[in-house]
Amino acid sequence: MTKSVVAIVGAGQVGMAIAGNLVKDATYDVVIGARDPAKTAEKLGADATWTIRTIPEAIAAADAIVLAVPGAVDDAGIQATAASLGACAGKVILDATNPVTPFPALAIRWGETTSGGEVLAAALPAAHVYKAFNTVGSAAPQPRLSLTSSCVVSTQLRRPTTLRGLWGSALSSPPSREPTSLLVGVEHIAAPDGSASGAAAREDMLVAGDAAEAPKALALGVVQSAGFQPHYVGPIRYARNLEAIAELWIHLSTGVIGENTSIEWGRAFNFAVSGTIKED
């Protein structure tokens, strides 16, 4: 049986962490889309694991595309990102970006009436766009920060919805990584089995996008094969909420940005679904 193909557009830490988990799971074939395949191959090293193509070649070969590039904030920037992908008709696109303003505010598009995910979907009307992989930080490089402490938070989906703290194991020390990773929950993306947050099970990932059954099943399948427990929350309009969750994660994880300068949770937490929910 021929496997579906997932293209990862963006060979940074987030994209390669997702790619690594997909390769390990082996449900899908994986291709990396890069502006300069030779340069990307040199960066990744001599590893036969990776099939690296130009972005148009990778997208042409793919059934699903994970967009893991730095997120643009304004409509024009998001539309330019969409245009750079080329022909995407019929493709499933999982948008892992977050449209956050520059440091130190790192705020999402509060002044707009739509989310980045919605703008991307409008720019790619023939594709099936989903917001996913974005709720543990931002995909934009930011200055290096000192981070400490940890906890796990669960969002309990009952009536009424409640927020309860569950203390988990602390990170032994702040991760020593390039600046990009400090505001990206790349350790959660790389280890969604719960080890990055002290959880007992794989981390939850909320997904918003097209309700059509076939593309939705592929989108959720990719999220699951990347190691997360996927939960479909509704159409792409709810990307507004997922991007807001990402902003909250970023601000809580540092305590030195935005308006939240007195609370620092550290990075070893995620927002998790608990309680009994009915899913299709």
Disulfide bonds with the S-S distance in Angstrom:
none
